[in-house]
Amino acid sequence: MDLIKEDETYVLNLYKRLPLVVKEAKGLWLTDEKGDRYLDFYGGIAVQTLGHNHPAVLQKMQRQMEAFMHLSNYFVASSTVSLAKLLVSHSFAKKVFFANSGTEANEAMLKLALKYGLRKSKEKKNLIALEKGFHGRTFGAMHLTGTKGYRAPFGEDLPFITHIPMNDVDALREAVDENTCGIVFEVIQGEGGLVEMEEAFALEVERLSKKFQALILVDEVQTGLYRTGTFFAHERFSLKPHAMTLAKGLGGGLPLGALLLSEEVEEVLQKGDHGSTFGGNPVACAGGVGMLETLLAPSFQEGLEGSMKRFEEGIRGLKKTYPHILTEVRGRGYMVGLVTEYAEEIKDRAFQKKLLLNVTGKNVVRLLPALTLGKHEMDVFFRILRDILQELTEERRRG
Ligand SMILES: Cc1ncc(COP(=O)(O)O)c(C=O)c1O
């Protein structure tokens, strides 16, 4: 039996897998069993920030693995402390709690918000989240998630979470009051079709948070770590989060999530309030240190700015040439969504041409390349995508 069949037989199949068995991954390239190379624009769904097997990440992980892999959270580990220190020194945060994933980091954020509110009053336990927002699949994070379809099979909605549409300032004003303990959002909705928060909405979040002492809780699981051009996507706004979650690329490819806490809330969760056996695993944190040290180097940043600009110009050019196919371009940096009714068709044709593209929300081709995307890879990507758009245009013309 081949591996794809065995996977279907033995693994609970909850994902739409690609018909591809990868033997090796390096940078932005995947090599299959036959030796064919594929250009990877999944980026591990925003995990491979520096591409696959980046030497800086690999070296740190290998060294840590040889020292020890896991001791438990009853011990300090230098890589875990180093990663927390890097995050604190480059953000608003005073403290970091480590989890294993985005959804777990959001569970911790949810508990933080509820404890914060309930300490003030027994009524202050309402949370505002956004329609189409995505925060994960565990129970609490699933209820923060704005797409009803993800929650519906598992019973009734939690009564203290209200979802409002992104960028609807009136709905926000209506929803937030003195019983609100927190407002949870992504700055660009990753799973929800790359819809971006507008400044007017962010300003209103800031104003209402101050007025009602509601926490600003930002989920940067997908947008964080320079994916949109700045260290964190919320930096474009004046608002300062009380807490923020990170995951995806944070562990350099290994599972790791984090909750970053500002000074105002660093005392809310106390010993015994929360925990995780694996959270802050030393090997994952070592990978994270290697990744962040590389990302934060000024030379890397300069290169990134130039390449993101080139990418944006290329995408804008395609949108101009093929407006009948690409109806809208969303997102920024290396988190870009091409809105098109041909999303699945483009994905399938790209696969035939050995370019791996992901689709979200049915009609959005989501581009999440590694931040190390080079000129050659960018040229290959644009050549293949242009060929597909041209093919579709000609087929449309022929009817
Ligand atoms: C914004 C956001 N939050 C949370 C999550 C959940 O993260 P994880 O899959 O690591 O649990 C995701 C995953 O895609 C995400 O995009």
The ligand as a Gaussian input file, in Angstrom:
#p B3LYP/6-31G(d) Opt

LIG

0 1
 C       -5.045000      33.872000      13.856000
 C       -4.963000      32.466000      14.349000
 N       -5.163000      32.218000      15.642000
 C       -5.084000      30.967000      16.132000
 C       -4.820000      29.900000      15.326000
 C       -4.734000      28.512000      15.893000
 O       -3.406000      28.128000      15.956000
 P       -3.020000      26.579000      16.084000
 O       -3.450000      25.917000      14.835000
 O       -1.530000      26.607000      16.295000
 O       -3.732000      26.069000      17.272000
 C       -4.604000      30.107000      13.963000
 C       -4.331000      28.965000      13.058000
 O       -4.402000      29.030000      11.874000
 C       -4.669000      31.422000      13.452000
 O       -4.501000      31.684000      12.166000

